[in-house]
Amino acid sequence: MGETAVSTGWRTSMVASGLVLRRGRTPEQDRLLLVRQSRASGERWECPGGGQEPGELLEQTVVREVDEEAGIQTVAGPLVCSYLLVRPSVRRNSVGAFFVAEPVDDGVDPLTRVPDEITEAAYLDPADVPAEQLGPVTSVVIARWWPHRRGQPPEPFHVAVQRIDSGYRRLV
């Protein structure tokens, strides 16, 4: 007996983002690579990342996306967290992961390579970016990971966020 495929009308995509740290002489001088994403809901600073291509490991997605969006070549490091972003209004889920991504050459400055999507790429102190200007998942991930960036990272964690009319809300 064959099984019947059921279409829910929802689309789920796999995505990966990189936490690229430029270490300063002191922790206070550390900077994180962020890109200003232009989206239908406005511009927000996010960690570089994007959709997984067929046959690609998520670690490969991170390396490719950081290079495409910011011109920084990296090597994928440890998994920091997994996440779910639910957007009911467009019937779309994003399931993804954030990885530490080590720059191959720490002296290379970011370069916006996809100006239709990314309006700016820079190493910034996340504390200097107003919370409302950070992507909803990015802000939660940075808040949990940034304090541990130089030491033992926390165990990988999970974040779930849902888009609602008034903005975003955490599910977990």
URCORDA-V940276 format. One record per run of one state. SS is the DSSP state (H for helix, E for strand, C for the rest). FROM is the first residue (numbers start at 1). LEN is the number of residues. If there is no record, write none. Layout:
# URCORDA-V940276
((SS/FROM/LEN) (SS/FROM/LEN))
This chain:
# URCORDA-V940276
((C/1/10) (E/11/9) (C/20/1) (E/21/2) (C/23/4) (H/27/3) (C/30/1) (E/31/9) (C/40/2) (E/42/5) (C/47/2) (E/49/3) (C/52/6) (H/58/13) (C/71/3) (E/74/14) (H/88/3) (C/91/1) (E/92/12) (C/104/14) (E/118/7) (C/125/1) (H/126/3) (C/129/2) (H/131/3) (E/134/1) (C/135/1) (H/136/13) (C/149/8) (E/157/8) (C/165/2) (E/167/4) (C/171/2))
